[in-house]
Amino acid sequence: MRVLVVEDEPDMAASLAWGLEAEGYVVDLAHDGVDGLWKAQETSPDVIILDVMLPGMDGYQVCRRLREKGLWTPILMLTAMDEDLDHAEGLDSGADDYLAKPFSYPVLLAHLRALTRRGLAARPVVLEAAGLALDPAARTVSLHGRDLEVAAKEAAVLERLLRHRGRVVSKAELLAHCWDAAYDGGPSVVEVTVHRLRRKIETGGGPPLIETVRGEGYVIRGEQRGEPQ
């Protein structure tokens, strides 16, 4: 199995390479983000170990670039910053797993085995359909490249529909996933939210992007890069 290690600290990079090769892995090394991005595309690794703090281009940027190019090699991010926000940013940028330094080799190897068992499923960073794009991490929505202002609940409903493109999503499911347990209203709030969303994303002159399936719910059938998560 081929592993790409992108780590700028020489001793850490050498230690990782030595330990992984001792376990039978074939290891490629990159010492900055730009070289790491290139090698990730050229060497076809089975898994990537990617440090966050890199010269030239940080690990978050490398990860996003790879996902934008449609490359879904499993990525394990390494960082010395064991903070929730750092974890969240790494995962939102498209990483599959996160490991804080310092770590033990048995734990690192266990993470790698878990990643390679999952296989390569397309997990788009940006959800798209028929010119509409939603970035779940940045919570931004655009239509044919033009930014749209959408409320938080509208974005949540749109994200649920885009992630399940081609499948009818019921009002009850939208209510359960987009409103918290403290909300005690009925499904009419979903109807109102979808109506407001349609006014922002549908320009007329063609079939509606969000279709109503009478008695069942709503569905988006437009083409989307990758597969729903």
GROMACS elastic network, one bead per residue, 0.5 to 0.9 nm:
[ bonds ]
;  ai    aj funct       b0    kb
    1    24     6  0.77022   500
    1    25     6  0.52722   500
    1    26     6  0.59703   500
    1    27     6  0.85674   500
    1    45     6  0.78406   500
    1    46     6  0.62668   500
    1    47     6  0.83139   500
    2    25     6  0.59155   500
    2    27     6  0.58963   500
    2    28     6  0.75997   500
    2    43     6  0.86268   500
    2    44     6  0.79705   500
    2    46     6  0.53083   500
    2    47     6  0.69274   500
    2    48     6  0.87989   500
    3    20     6  0.83856   500
    3    25     6  0.66598   500
    3    26     6  0.60526   500
    3    28     6  0.62827   500
    3    29     6  0.86247   500
    3    45     6  0.53895   500
    3    46     6  0.59841   500
    3    47     6  0.51931   500
    3    48     6  0.57246   500
    3    49     6  0.72854   500
    4    26     6  0.85006   500
    4    27     6  0.58390   500
    4    29     6  0.59356   500
    4    30     6  0.75187   500
    4    36     6  0.80037   500
    4    39     6  0.77338   500
    4    40     6  0.70035   500
    4    43     6  0.82801   500
    4    44     6  0.88031   500
    4    45     6  0.59307   500
    4    46     6  0.80538   500
    4    47     6  0.65716   500
    4    49     6  0.61415   500
    4    50     6  0.80910   500
    5    13     6  0.71748   500
    5    16     6  0.77198   500
    5    17     6  0.75810   500
    5    27     6  0.70270   500
    5    28     6  0.61670   500
    5    29     6  0.50128   500
    5    30     6  0.62714   500
    5    31     6  0.84024   500
    5    36     6  0.80171   500
    5    47     6  0.88479   500
    5    48     6  0.60404   500
    5    50     6  0.61692   500
    5    51     6  0.81831   500
    6    13     6  0.77097   500
    6    28     6  0.84843   500
    6    29     6  0.59935   500
    6    31     6  0.57449   500
    6    32     6  0.67193   500
    6    33     6  0.72033   500
    6    35     6  0.83879   500
    6    36     6  0.56285   500
    6    37     6  0.89008   500
    6    48     6  0.75988   500
    6    49     6  0.61275   500
    6    51     6  0.60034   500
    6    54     6  0.83032   500
    6    59     6  0.85207   500
    7    10     6  0.75137   500
    7    12     6  0.72175   500
    7    13     6  0.54967   500
    7    29     6  0.75525   500
    7    30     6  0.63988   500
    7    31     6  0.51493   500
    7    32     6  0.68208   500
    7    33     6  0.85429   500
    7    36     6  0.86852   500
    7    49     6  0.81041   500
    7    50     6  0.66458   500
    7    51     6  0.53838   500
    7    52     6  0.84986   500
    7    53     6  0.83768   500
    7    54     6  0.70729   500
    7    78     6  0.88410   500
    8    11     6  0.89569   500
    8    12     6  0.80588   500
    8    13     6  0.69844   500
    8    30     6  0.74615   500
    8    32     6  0.57224   500
    8    33     6  0.86196   500
    8    51     6  0.78245   500
    8    53     6  0.80399   500
    8    54     6  0.60350   500
    8    55     6  0.73863   500
    9    12     6  0.54531   500
    9    13     6  0.60656   500
    9    14     6  0.86442   500
    9    31     6  0.74682   500
    9    54     6  0.89127   500
   10    13     6  0.50966   500
   10    14     6  0.60590   500
   10    15     6  0.84649   500
   10    31     6  0.78526   500
   11    14     6  0.51749   500
   11    15     6  0.60214   500
   11    16     6  0.85476   500
   12    15     6  0.50490   500
   12    16     6  0.60721   500
   12    17     6  0.85365   500
   13    16     6  0.52032   500
   13    17     6  0.61513   500
   13    18     6  0.85913   500
   13    29     6  0.73290   500
   13    30     6  0.85587   500
   13    31     6  0.79862   500
   14    17     6  0.51121   500
   14    18     6  0.60596   500
   14    19     6  0.85532   500
   14    29     6  0.87116   500
   15    18     6  0.51413   500
   15    19     6  0.60925   500
   15    20     6  0.84990   500
   16    19     6  0.52350   500
   16    20     6  0.60149   500
   16    21     6  0.84095   500
   16    27     6  0.89634   500
   16   105     6  0.86231   500
   17    20     6  0.52795   500
   17    21     6  0.59537   500
   17    22     6  0.84506   500
   17    25     6  0.87499   500
   17    26     6  0.86636   500
   17    27     6  0.60648   500
   17    28     6  0.79469   500
   17    29     6  0.76654   500
   18    21     6  0.53051   500
   18    22     6  0.61575   500
   18    23     6  0.88248   500
   18    27     6  0.88052   500
   19    22     6  0.51635   500
   19    23     6  0.65930   500
   19    25     6  0.89580   500
   19   105     6  0.76028   500
   20    23     6  0.50831   500
   20    24     6  0.65845   500
   20    25     6  0.54334   500
   20    26     6  0.76523   500
   20    27     6  0.71569   500
   20   105     6  0.88203   500
   20   109     6  0.82573   500
   21    26     6  0.60811   500
   21    27     6  0.66100   500
   22    25     6  0.73380   500
   23   109     6  0.89167   500
   27    45     6  0.88358   500
   28    39     6  0.81884   500
   28    43     6  0.82434   500
   28    45     6  0.84222   500
   29    36     6  0.79158   500
   29    39     6  0.85483   500
   30    33     6  0.76931   500
   30    34     6  0.86759   500
   30    35     6  0.57680   500
   30    36     6  0.50801   500
   30    37     6  0.88200   500
   30    39     6  0.74306   500
   31    34     6  0.87283   500
   31    35     6  0.69725   500
   31    36     6  0.70864   500
   31    54     6  0.76868   500
   31    55     6  0.81227   500
   32    35     6  0.56133   500
   32    36     6  0.60485   500
   32    37     6  0.87010   500
   32    54     6  0.54305   500
   32    55     6  0.52094   500
   32    56     6  0.61609   500
   32    57     6  0.70509   500
   32    58     6  0.80884   500
   33    37     6  0.60520   500
   33    38     6  0.86191   500
   33    50     6  0.88824   500
   33    51     6  0.88646   500
   33    53     6  0.88916   500
   33    54     6  0.56978   500
   33    55     6  0.61581   500
   33    56     6  0.55812   500
   33    58     6  0.57617   500
   33    59     6  0.65768   500
   33    61     6  0.81447   500
   33    62     6  0.62524   500
   34    37     6  0.52319   500
   34    38     6  0.64058   500
   34    39     6  0.87569   500
   34    55     6  0.82048   500
   34    56     6  0.60006   500
   34    57     6  0.59277   500
   34    58     6  0.87432   500
   34    62     6  0.76977   500
   35    38     6  0.50935   500
   35    39     6  0.60804   500
   35    40     6  0.84486   500
   35    56     6  0.88710   500
   36    39     6  0.51778   500
   36    40     6  0.59700   500
   36    41     6  0.86815   500
   36    50     6  0.83477   500
   36    62     6  0.75492   500
   37    40     6  0.52035   500
   37    41     6  0.65811   500
   37    42     6  0.88388   500
   37    57     6  0.88595   500
   37    62     6  0.58170   500
   37    63     6  0.82738   500
   37    65     6  0.78059   500
   37    66     6  0.72446   500
   38    41     6  0.53818   500
   38    42     6  0.61933   500
   38    43     6  0.85298   500
   39    43     6  0.55053   500
   39    44     6  0.78594   500
   39    45     6  0.85600   500
   40    43     6  0.59317   500
   40    44     6  0.61730   500
   40    45     6  0.65616   500
   40    48     6  0.76393   500
   40    66     6  0.80102   500
   40    71     6  0.87962   500
   40    73     6  0.85051   500
   41    44     6  0.60626   500
   41    45     6  0.83701   500
   41    66     6  0.79900   500
   41    71     6  0.78625   500
   42    45     6  0.85996   500
   44    47     6  0.87829   500
   44    73     6  0.82577   500
   45    48     6  0.67311   500
   45    73     6  0.72315   500
   46    73     6  0.63191   500
   46    74     6  0.72353   500
   46   116     6  0.73543   500
   47    73     6  0.57606   500
   47    74     6  0.50153   500
   47    75     6  0.60109   500
   47    76     6  0.77366   500
   47   112     6  0.75167   500
   47   115     6  0.76803   500
   47   116     6  0.70178   500
   48    73     6  0.69991   500
   48    74     6  0.62582   500
   48    76     6  0.61541   500
   48    77     6  0.82336   500
   49    74     6  0.87550   500
   49    75     6  0.60056   500
   49    77     6  0.59346   500
   49    78     6  0.70927   500
   49   112     6  0.87571   500
   50    59     6  0.61396   500
   50    62     6  0.85673   500
   50    63     6  0.83394   500
   50    75     6  0.67826   500
   50    76     6  0.60456   500
   50    78     6  0.59351   500
   50    79     6  0.87555   500
   51    54     6  0.66470   500
   51    58     6  0.79381   500
   51    59     6  0.57451   500
   51    60     6  0.89535   500
   51    76     6  0.84679   500
   51    77     6  0.56247   500
   51    79     6  0.59445   500
   52    58     6  0.56763   500
   52    60     6  0.63968   500
   52    77     6  0.65775   500
   52    78     6  0.60681   500
   52    79     6  0.55319   500
   52    80     6  0.84719   500
   52    90     6  0.82151   500
   53    57     6  0.84959   500
   53    58     6  0.55024   500
   53    59     6  0.63828   500
   53    60     6  0.88306   500
   53    78     6  0.87619   500
   53    79     6  0.71929   500
   53    80     6  0.86587   500
   54    57     6  0.60991   500
   54    59     6  0.64124   500
   55    58     6  0.64411   500
   57    60     6  0.81948   500
   57    61     6  0.61413   500
   57    62     6  0.65857   500
   58    61     6  0.54206   500
   58    62     6  0.63672   500
   58    63     6  0.87435   500
   59    62     6  0.50252   500
   59    63     6  0.60544   500
   59    64     6  0.85691   500
   59    77     6  0.75485   500
   59    78     6  0.87958   500
   59    90     6  0.81341   500
   60    63     6  0.51768   500
   60    64     6  0.62185   500
   60    65     6  0.86495   500
   60    77     6  0.88127   500
   60    89     6  0.74463   500
   60    90     6  0.60202   500
   60    91     6  0.89682   500
   60    92     6  0.89182   500
   60    93     6  0.59186   500
   60    94     6  0.83264   500
   60    95     6  0.83513   500
   61    64     6  0.51426   500
   61    65     6  0.60979   500
   61    66     6  0.86176   500
   61    93     6  0.76755   500
   62    65     6  0.51981   500
   62    66     6  0.62705   500
   62    67     6  0.87437   500
   62    93     6  0.89553   500
   63    66     6  0.52845   500
   63    67     6  0.63280   500
   63    68     6  0.86393   500
   63    75     6  0.78188   500
   63    90     6  0.82245   500
   63    93     6  0.61012   500
   63    94     6  0.60689   500
   63    95     6  0.65067   500
   64    67     6  0.51733   500
   64    68     6  0.60274   500
   64    69     6  0.85868   500
   64    92     6  0.88617   500
   64    93     6  0.52155   500
   64    94     6  0.61760   500
   64    95     6  0.84772   500
   64   125     6  0.75550   500
   65    68     6  0.50970   500
   65    69     6  0.62643   500
   65    70     6  0.88105   500
   65    71     6  0.88132   500
   66    69     6  0.51496   500
   66    70     6  0.65042   500
   66    71     6  0.53078   500
   66    72     6  0.73751   500
   66    73     6  0.85892   500
   66    94     6  0.86193   500
   67    70     6  0.50051   500
   67    71     6  0.53254   500
   67    72     6  0.62165   500
   67    73     6  0.88313   500
   67    93     6  0.82124   500
   67    94     6  0.64715   500
   67    95     6  0.89813   500
   67   122     6  0.88369   500
   67   123     6  0.79994   500
   67   124     6  0.67287   500
   67   125     6  0.65045   500
   68    71     6  0.74883   500
   68   124     6  0.75634   500
   68   125     6  0.70333   500
   68   126     6  0.80076   500
   69    72     6  0.88561   500
   70   122     6  0.75359   500
   70   123     6  0.87287   500
   70   124     6  0.76175   500
   70   225     6  0.86607   500
   70   226     6  0.79003   500
   71   122     6  0.81375   500
   72    75     6  0.83000   500
   72    94     6  0.86922   500
   72   120     6  0.60496   500
   72   121     6  0.68461   500
   72   122     6  0.60370   500
   72   123     6  0.72519   500
   72   124     6  0.87868   500
   73   119     6  0.86252   500
   73   120     6  0.64234   500
   73   121     6  0.88448   500
   74    95     6  0.72689   500
   74    96     6  0.59935   500
   74    97     6  0.82733   500
   74   112     6  0.88440   500
   74   115     6  0.61623   500
   74   116     6  0.70860   500
   74   118     6  0.85333   500
   74   119     6  0.79849   500
   74   120     6  0.71284   500
   75    94     6  0.81167   500
   75    95     6  0.51768   500
   75    96     6  0.53605   500
   75    97     6  0.65774   500
   75    98     6  0.85220   500
   75   115     6  0.79350   500
   76    95     6  0.64642   500
   76    96     6  0.61143   500
   76    98     6  0.55691   500
   76    99     6  0.70995   500
   76   111     6  0.78010   500
   76   112     6  0.75611   500
   76   115     6  0.80343   500
   77    87     6  0.89836   500
   77    90     6  0.70872   500
   77    91     6  0.87847   500
   77    95     6  0.67162   500
   77    96     6  0.79895   500
   77    97     6  0.63009   500
   77    99     6  0.61453   500
   77   100     6  0.83078   500
   78    81     6  0.88617   500
   78    97     6  0.89768   500
   78    98     6  0.61835   500
   78    99     6  0.50898   500
   78   100     6  0.57311   500
   78   101     6  0.67167   500
   79    82     6  0.70732   500
   79    86     6  0.84742   500
   79    87     6  0.89937   500
   79    98     6  0.80108   500
   79    99     6  0.67233   500
   79   100     6  0.50460   500
   79   101     6  0.57263   500
   79   102     6  0.86339   500
   80    99     6  0.88358   500
   80   100     6  0.56140   500
   80   102     6  0.71519   500
   81    86     6  0.68309   500
   81    87     6  0.86307   500
   81   100     6  0.66879   500
   81   101     6  0.76392   500
   82    85     6  0.87805   500
   82    86     6  0.70695   500
   82    87     6  0.74513   500
   82    99     6  0.84759   500
   82   100     6  0.55775   500
   82   101     6  0.77435   500
   83    86     6  0.53031   500
   83    87     6  0.63681   500
   83    88     6  0.87265   500
   83   100     6  0.89450   500
   84    87     6  0.50615   500
   84    88     6  0.61189   500
   84    89     6  0.86517   500
   85    89     6  0.61064   500
   85    90     6  0.85795   500
   86    89     6  0.51662   500
   86    90     6  0.62232   500
   86    91     6  0.86919   500
   87    90     6  0.52498   500
   87    91     6  0.63049   500
   87    92     6  0.85515   500
   87    97     6  0.88799   500
   87    98     6  0.66321   500
   87    99     6  0.87677   500
   87   100     6  0.89934   500
   88    91     6  0.52497   500
   88    92     6  0.59414   500
   88    93     6  0.84919   500
   89    92     6  0.50249   500
   89    93     6  0.60487   500
   89    94     6  0.88367   500
   89   137     6  0.81198   500
   90    93     6  0.52520   500
   90    94     6  0.68324   500
   90    95     6  0.57470   500
   90    96     6  0.85037   500
   90    97     6  0.82877   500
   90    98     6  0.73695   500
   91    94     6  0.53449   500
   91    96     6  0.63828   500
   91    97     6  0.70400   500
   91    98     6  0.76504   500
   92    95     6  0.70872   500
   92   125     6  0.76047   500
   92   136     6  0.79589   500
   92   137     6  0.54582   500
   92   138     6  0.87215   500
   93   125     6  0.69610   500
   93   137     6  0.75370   500
   94   123     6  0.77544   500
   94   124     6  0.79373   500
   94   125     6  0.61507   500
   95    98     6  0.75471   500
   96   115     6  0.74453   500
   97   111     6  0.76853   500
   97   115     6  0.77567   500
   98   111     6  0.87779   500
   99   102     6  0.86136   500
   99   103     6  0.74365   500
   99   107     6  0.89493   500
   99   108     6  0.77392   500
   99   111     6  0.83854   500
  100   103     6  0.66569   500
  101   104     6  0.88373   500
  103   106     6  0.86538   500
  103   107     6  0.68820   500
  103   108     6  0.70243   500
  104   107     6  0.54152   500
  104   108     6  0.63632   500
  104   109     6  0.87797   500
  105   109     6  0.60007   500
  105   110     6  0.84265   500
  106   109     6  0.51770   500
  106   110     6  0.61238   500
  106   111     6  0.87054   500
  107   110     6  0.50460   500
  107   111     6  0.62921   500
  107   112     6  0.87335   500
  108   111     6  0.51782   500
  108   112     6  0.63425   500
  108   113     6  0.87680   500
  109   112     6  0.50214   500
  109   113     6  0.61726   500
  109   114     6  0.85831   500
  110   113     6  0.51639   500
  110   114     6  0.61985   500
  110   115     6  0.86698   500
  111   114     6  0.51393   500
  111   115     6  0.62159   500
  111   116     6  0.87709   500
  112   115     6  0.51119   500
  112   116     6  0.62466   500
  112   117     6  0.86272   500
  113   116     6  0.53123   500
  113   117     6  0.62261   500
  113   118     6  0.89511   500
  114   117     6  0.52675   500
  114   118     6  0.67299   500
  115   118     6  0.54858   500
  115   119     6  0.74254   500
  116   119     6  0.58178   500
  116   120     6  0.83455   500
  118   121     6  0.80710   500
  120   123     6  0.89415   500
  121   226     6  0.86404   500
  121   227     6  0.78559   500
  121   229     6  0.87071   500
  122   225     6  0.87844   500
  122   226     6  0.52947   500
  122   227     6  0.57282   500
  122   228     6  0.79848   500
  122   229     6  0.80191   500
  123   126     6  0.88441   500
  123   226     6  0.65224   500
  123   227     6  0.65152   500
  123   228     6  0.69900   500
  123   229     6  0.60233   500
  124   127     6  0.61658   500
  124   128     6  0.87312   500
  124   225     6  0.69807   500
  124   226     6  0.58620   500
  124   227     6  0.72910   500
  124   228     6  0.78374   500
  124   229     6  0.80700   500
  125   134     6  0.89290   500
  125   135     6  0.66822   500
  125   136     6  0.74960   500
  125   137     6  0.80141   500
  126   133     6  0.64882   500
  126   134     6  0.56947   500
  126   136     6  0.69347   500
  126   137     6  0.86180   500
  126   225     6  0.84367   500
  127   132     6  0.82074   500
  127   133     6  0.56137   500
  127   134     6  0.51829   500
  127   135     6  0.63837   500
  127   136     6  0.77382   500
  127   159     6  0.76419   500
  127   162     6  0.63650   500
  127   163     6  0.71750   500
  127   224     6  0.68012   500
  127   225     6  0.71926   500
  127   226     6  0.84385   500
  127   228     6  0.82643   500
  128   131     6  0.67976   500
  128   132     6  0.54970   500
  128   134     6  0.64385   500
  128   135     6  0.88393   500
  128   162     6  0.71161   500
  128   222     6  0.82991   500
  128   223     6  0.72884   500
  128   225     6  0.62308   500
  128   226     6  0.89185   500
  129   132     6  0.52024   500
  129   133     6  0.66561   500
  129   162     6  0.73343   500
  129   165     6  0.83367   500
  129   209     6  0.83825   500
  129   220     6  0.78358   500
  129   221     6  0.77555   500
  129   225     6  0.77284   500
  130   133     6  0.84357   500
  130   143     6  0.86896   500
  130   144     6  0.84732   500
  130   209     6  0.77064   500
  130   221     6  0.87408   500
  130   222     6  0.51169   500
  130   223     6  0.58598   500
  130   224     6  0.73539   500
  131   142     6  0.81154   500
  131   143     6  0.55993   500
  131   145     6  0.77831   500
  131   222     6  0.87516   500
  131   223     6  0.88631   500
  132   141     6  0.73512   500
  132   142     6  0.58593   500
  132   144     6  0.62962   500
  132   145     6  0.82000   500
  132   201     6  0.75592   500
  133   140     6  0.81690   500
  133   141     6  0.56532   500
  133   142     6  0.52725   500
  133   143     6  0.63697   500
  133   144     6  0.79827   500
  133   145     6  0.81924   500
  134   137     6  0.89504   500
  134   138     6  0.85788   500
  134   139     6  0.70044   500
  134   140     6  0.57442   500
  134   142     6  0.66219   500
  134   143     6  0.89921   500
  134   155     6  0.79871   500
  134   158     6  0.80664   500
  134   159     6  0.70969   500
  134   162     6  0.84653   500
  135   138     6  0.55216   500
  135   139     6  0.55024   500
  135   140     6  0.53601   500
  135   141     6  0.65788   500
  135   142     6  0.88971   500
  135   159     6  0.87371   500
  136   140     6  0.71010   500
  136   141     6  0.88098   500
  136   155     6  0.84075   500
  136   156     6  0.86942   500
  136   159     6  0.71439   500
  137   140     6  0.80837   500
  138   141     6  0.89592   500
  139   152     6  0.80991   500
  139   155     6  0.70848   500
  139   156     6  0.88745   500
  140   147     6  0.75221   500
  140   148     6  0.76390   500
  140   149     6  0.80047   500
  140   150     6  0.80967   500
  140   155     6  0.80491   500
  141   146     6  0.84655   500
  141   147     6  0.60068   500
  141   148     6  0.55405   500
  141   149     6  0.72337   500
  141   150     6  0.72435   500
  141   155     6  0.76357   500
  142   145     6  0.55612   500
  142   146     6  0.50778   500
  142   148     6  0.52521   500
  142   149     6  0.85178   500
  142   201     6  0.85651   500
  143   146     6  0.51299   500
  143   147     6  0.64829   500
  143   148     6  0.69762   500
  143   201     6  0.68159   500
  144   147     6  0.85224   500
  148   200     6  0.73298   500
  148   201     6  0.80381   500
  149   200     6  0.81049   500
  150   153     6  0.82146   500
  150   154     6  0.59941   500
  150   155     6  0.62115   500
  150   196     6  0.89597   500
  150   197     6  0.74065   500
  150   200     6  0.77744   500
  151   154     6  0.51604   500
  151   155     6  0.62340   500
  151   156     6  0.86804   500
  151   197     6  0.87590   500
  152   155     6  0.51593   500
  152   156     6  0.62188   500
  152   157     6  0.87566   500
  153   157     6  0.61720   500
  153   158     6  0.84954   500
  153   178     6  0.66327   500
  153   179     6  0.78231   500
  153   193     6  0.72403   500
  154   157     6  0.52239   500
  154   158     6  0.61148   500
  154   159     6  0.85409   500
  154   193     6  0.59494   500
  154   194     6  0.71153   500
  154   196     6  0.77211   500
  154   197     6  0.59556   500
  155   158     6  0.50424   500
  155   159     6  0.60002   500
  155   160     6  0.86246   500
  155   197     6  0.83872   500
  156   159     6  0.51147   500
  156   160     6  0.63045   500
  156   161     6  0.87631   500
  156   174     6  0.87102   500
  156   177     6  0.83217   500
  156   178     6  0.57916   500
  156   179     6  0.89735   500
  157   160     6  0.52139   500
  157   161     6  0.63463   500
  157   162     6  0.86773   500
  157   174     6  0.64744   500
  157   175     6  0.88023   500
  157   177     6  0.84364   500
  157   178     6  0.63697   500
  157   190     6  0.82903   500
  157   193     6  0.79138   500
  157   194     6  0.75809   500
  157   197     6  0.87554   500
  158   161     6  0.51705   500
  158   162     6  0.60867   500
  158   163     6  0.85382   500
  158   194     6  0.84204   500
  158   197     6  0.79672   500
  159   162     6  0.51008   500
  159   163     6  0.60060   500
  159   164     6  0.85656   500
  160   163     6  0.52694   500
  160   164     6  0.63779   500
  160   165     6  0.85901   500
  160   169     6  0.81102   500
  160   174     6  0.72746   500
  160   177     6  0.80191   500
  160   178     6  0.82137   500
  161   164     6  0.52412   500
  161   165     6  0.58980   500
  161   166     6  0.85812   500
  161   167     6  0.81508   500
  161   168     6  0.82301   500
  161   169     6  0.67658   500
  161   174     6  0.86190   500
  161   210     6  0.83877   500
  161   218     6  0.76704   500
  161   219     6  0.64004   500
  161   220     6  0.62094   500
  162   166     6  0.85410   500
  162   219     6  0.85693   500
  162   220     6  0.66280   500
  162   221     6  0.88340   500
  162   222     6  0.89986   500
  162   224     6  0.80822   500
  162   228     6  0.73120   500
  163   227     6  0.79396   500
  163   229     6  0.58520   500
  164   167     6  0.56413   500
  164   168     6  0.78762   500
  164   169     6  0.75483   500
  164   219     6  0.81205   500
  164   220     6  0.79914   500
  164   227     6  0.87546   500
  164   228     6  0.56753   500
  164   229     6  0.76566   500
  165   168     6  0.80707   500
  165   219     6  0.67244   500
  165   220     6  0.52452   500
  165   221     6  0.57766   500
  165   222     6  0.74037   500
  165   223     6  0.82228   500
  165   224     6  0.77459   500
  165   227     6  0.85433   500
  165   228     6  0.68142   500
  166   219     6  0.62219   500
  166   220     6  0.58212   500
  166   222     6  0.77857   500
  167   218     6  0.83221   500
  167   219     6  0.59065   500
  167   220     6  0.75149   500
  167   221     6  0.79277   500
  168   211     6  0.89695   500
  168   212     6  0.87375   500
  168   213     6  0.73688   500
  168   216     6  0.70236   500
  168   217     6  0.59645   500
  168   218     6  0.53340   500
  168   220     6  0.78831   500
  169   172     6  0.83284   500
  169   173     6  0.64544   500
  169   174     6  0.69760   500
  169   216     6  0.75015   500
  169   217     6  0.54160   500
  169   218     6  0.53373   500
  169   219     6  0.61241   500
  170   173     6  0.51928   500
  170   174     6  0.63933   500
  170   175     6  0.85874   500
  170   215     6  0.87238   500
  170   216     6  0.55731   500
  170   218     6  0.63885   500
  170   219     6  0.88043   500
  171   174     6  0.50847   500
  171   175     6  0.59952   500
  171   176     6  0.85177   500
  171   187     6  0.61400   500
  171   188     6  0.86778   500
  171   190     6  0.63707   500
  171   191     6  0.79533   500
  171   216     6  0.76649   500
  171   217     6  0.54899   500
  171   218     6  0.76048   500
  172   175     6  0.50299   500
  172   176     6  0.61050   500
  172   177     6  0.86481   500
  172   187     6  0.67904   500
  172   190     6  0.87225   500
  172   217     6  0.85023   500
  173   176     6  0.50603   500
  173   177     6  0.61243   500
  173   178     6  0.83482   500
  174   177     6  0.52541   500
  174   178     6  0.56662   500
  174   179     6  0.78352   500
  174   187     6  0.87859   500
  174   190     6  0.71398   500
  175   178     6  0.54932   500
  175   179     6  0.55269   500
  175   180     6  0.82988   500
  175   186     6  0.84397   500
  175   187     6  0.66947   500
  175   189     6  0.82463   500
  175   190     6  0.66466   500
  176   179     6  0.59723   500
  176   180     6  0.71807   500
  176   181     6  0.77467   500
  177   180     6  0.75430   500
  179   182     6  0.80940   500
  179   183     6  0.65199   500
  180   183     6  0.58311   500
  181   184     6  0.76302   500
  183   186     6  0.87348   500
  185   188     6  0.79241   500
  185   189     6  0.74270   500
  186   189     6  0.65838   500
  186   190     6  0.83340   500
  187   190     6  0.53397   500
  187   191     6  0.68793   500
  188   191     6  0.50354   500
  188   192     6  0.63327   500
  188   193     6  0.86469   500
  189   192     6  0.51157   500
  189   193     6  0.61323   500
  189   194     6  0.86113   500
  190   193     6  0.50801   500
  190   194     6  0.60953   500
  190   195     6  0.84861   500
  191   194     6  0.52172   500
  191   195     6  0.61016   500
  191   196     6  0.86990   500
  192   195     6  0.50750   500
  192   196     6  0.62906   500
  192   197     6  0.86051   500
  193   196     6  0.52043   500
  193   197     6  0.61189   500
  193   198     6  0.86230   500
  194   198     6  0.60453   500
  194   199     6  0.86680   500
  194   210     6  0.82362   500
  194   218     6  0.89222   500
  195   198     6  0.52020   500
  195   199     6  0.64699   500
  196   199     6  0.52733   500
  196   200     6  0.67424   500
  197   200     6  0.52952   500
  197   201     6  0.63155   500
  197   202     6  0.83160   500
  198   201     6  0.52478   500
  198   202     6  0.54015   500
  198   203     6  0.86735   500
  198   208     6  0.81102   500
  198   209     6  0.79545   500
  198   210     6  0.71345   500
  199   202     6  0.58974   500
  199   203     6  0.76692   500
  200   203     6  0.76918   500
  201   209     6  0.79114   500
  202   205     6  0.88783   500
  202   206     6  0.86330   500
  202   207     6  0.89193   500
  202   208     6  0.65535   500
  202   209     6  0.66680   500
  202   210     6  0.85118   500
  203   206     6  0.81582   500
  203   208     6  0.88778   500
  204   207     6  0.77270   500
  204   208     6  0.76731   500
  205   208     6  0.89232   500
  206   209     6  0.85795   500
  207   210     6  0.87900   500
  207   211     6  0.83639   500
  208   211     6  0.58946   500
  208   212     6  0.89429   500
  208   220     6  0.88198   500
  209   219     6  0.82940   500
  209   220     6  0.59260   500
  209   221     6  0.72468   500
  209   222     6  0.69462   500
  210   218     6  0.64571   500
  210   219     6  0.57262   500
  210   220     6  0.50205   500
  210   221     6  0.78185   500
  211   217     6  0.84829   500
  211   218     6  0.55156   500
  211   219     6  0.52715   500
  211   220     6  0.62945   500
  211   221     6  0.80541   500
  212   215     6  0.87172   500
  212   216     6  0.80358   500
  212   217     6  0.59859   500
  212   219     6  0.66781   500
  213   216     6  0.54567   500
  213   217     6  0.52897   500
  213   218     6  0.56947   500
  213   219     6  0.73178   500
  214   217     6  0.65998   500
  214   218     6  0.84427   500
  220   223     6  0.88656   500
  221   224     6  0.87665   500
  224   227     6  0.73178   500
  224   228     6  0.84736   500
  225   228     6  0.89534   500
